Amino acid sequence: MILFRGKVYVPKDEELRKEIMRLHHNTSISGHPGCWKTLELVMRNYWWPGISKYVLKYVDGCDVCQRGKTFPEMPAGKLMPNPIPDAPWMDISMDFIMGLPEVQAYNTILVVCDRFKKQVHIIPTTKEKNSLGLVCLY
């Protein structure tokens, strides 16, 4: 065992360093303490060149820590209603209904709805249509 400033010097062995990190970061007692607390826990007893970068990289790659991390975002603004259309077929919505049983070689329905009169066009099609086929249907 080699000591460096009273701490155990860890040789350049990736498996040994990962095991030390696992014992100080992933255990139920430590509970994924984060970058700086994990660094403090490891540096109480161990040292190797580049220990700070190694610990930060390890914690940044921890799946459990990343899932629990919150990212600060601006609050969403007030919901604004869509403007009321002033003529038929000026504002439409379209949707596909897929996964239907096959009838006369069709298994999908394209629904086109006018927001002004609430009129609907239902167009039978197949789910194999590409964008050119959608343009033809439209």
C-alpha positions in Angstrom: 0.0 0.0 0.0 1.4 3.4 -1.0 0.4 6.5 0.8 0.3 10.0 -0.6 -0.2 12.8 1.9 -1.8 10.3 4.3 -4.2 8.9 1.7 -4.1 5.6 -0.2 -2.7 6.1 -3.6 -4.8 4.3 -6.2 -2.8 3.0 -9.2 -4.1 3.4 -12.8 -6.5 0.5 -12.6 -9.9 1.3 -14.1 -11.7 -1.5 -12.3 -10.3 -0.6 -8.9 -11.3 3.1 -9.4 -14.8 2.1 -10.5 -15.2 -0.1 -7.5 -14.1 2.8 -5.2 -16.6 5.1 -6.9 -19.4 2.5 -6.6 -18.7 2.0 -2.9 -18.8 5.8 -2.2 -21.6 6.8 -4.6 -24.0 3.9 -5.4 -24.5 2.3 -2.0 -27.8 2.7 -0.1 -26.0 4.4 2.8 -24.5 7.2 0.7 -27.6 7.4 -1.6 -26.1 9.0 -4.7 -24.9 12.2 -3.0 -23.9 14.2 -6.0 -20.6 15.4 -7.5 -19.1 17.4 -4.7 -20.2 15.2 -1.8 -19.0 12.1 -3.6 -15.6 13.8 -4.3 -15.4 14.7 -0.6 -16.2 11.1 0.4 -13.6 9.6 -2.0 -10.9 12.1 -1.1 -11.1 11.4 2.6 -9.2 8.1 2.1 -8.0 7.9 -1.6 -6.0 9.9 -4.1 -4.9 9.5 -7.7 -4.0 12.0 -10.5 -7.2 13.5 -12.0 -9.4 12.3 -9.2 -11.7 15.4 -9.4 -12.4 14.9 -13.2 -12.9 11.2 -12.7 -15.5 11.7 -9.9 -17.4 14.4 -11.9 -17.4 12.2 -15.0 -18.6 9.2 -13.0 -21.4 11.1 -11.4 -22.5 12.7 -14.7 -22.8 9.2 -16.1 -24.8 7.9 -13.3 -28.3 6.9 -14.6 -30.0 7.2 -11.2 -28.7 10.7 -10.6 -29.6 11.9 -14.1 -33.2 10.6 -13.7 -33.6 12.5 -10.5 -32.1 15.7 -11.7 -34.4 18.6 -12.3 -33.6 21.1 -15.1 -34.7 24.7 -14.4 -37.0 26.0 -17.1 -39.0 29.1 -17.5 -42.7 28.6 -16.5 -45.0 28.1 -19.4 -47.0 31.1 -20.4 -50.7 31.5 -20.4 -52.6 29.3 -22.8 -53.9 31.3 -25.7 -56.9 29.9 -27.6 -56.7 29.5 -31.3 -58.3 32.3 -33.3 -61.9 31.7 -34.4 -61.9 31.1 -38.2 -64.1 33.4 -40.2 -64.8 31.2 -43.2 -65.3 27.5 -43.8 -62.3 25.3 -44.7 -59.8 28.1 -43.8 -58.6 26.3 -40.6 -58.6 22.5 -40.6 -57.3 19.7 -38.5 -56.2 16.3 -39.7 -55.6 13.0 -38.0 -55.0 9.4 -38.9 -56.9 6.6 -37.2 -54.7 3.5 -37.5 -54.7 -0.1 -36.5 -58.2 -0.8 -37.8 -59.2 -4.2 -39.2 -58.8 -4.4 -42.9 -61.9 -3.8 -45.0 -61.8 -3.7 -48.7 -58.0 -3.3 -48.6 -58.2 -0.3 -46.2 -56.9 -0.3 -42.7 -56.6 3.4 -41.8 -58.8 6.4 -41.9 -57.7 10.0 -42.6 -60.1 12.4 -40.8 -60.1 16.1 -42.0 -62.2 18.4 -39.8 -63.2 22.0 -40.5 -63.0 24.1 -37.4 -65.6 26.7 -38.6 -68.6 24.4 -39.4 -67.3 21.3 -37.6 -67.7 19.4 -40.9 -65.7 16.2 -41.3 -64.4 14.4 -44.3 -63.5 10.7 -43.7 -61.1 9.2 -46.2 -60.2 5.5 -46.2 -56.6 4.7 -46.9 -53.8 2.3 -45.9 -51.0 2.8 -43.3 -48.4 2.3 -46.0 -49.1 5.7 -47.5 -46.1 8.0 -47.7 -46.0 11.8 -47.8 -46.8 11.9 -51.6 -49.8 9.7 -51.0 -51.0 12.0 -48.2 -50.8 15.0 -50.6 -52.9 13.0 -53.1 -55.5 12.2 -50.4 -55.6 15.9 -49.3 
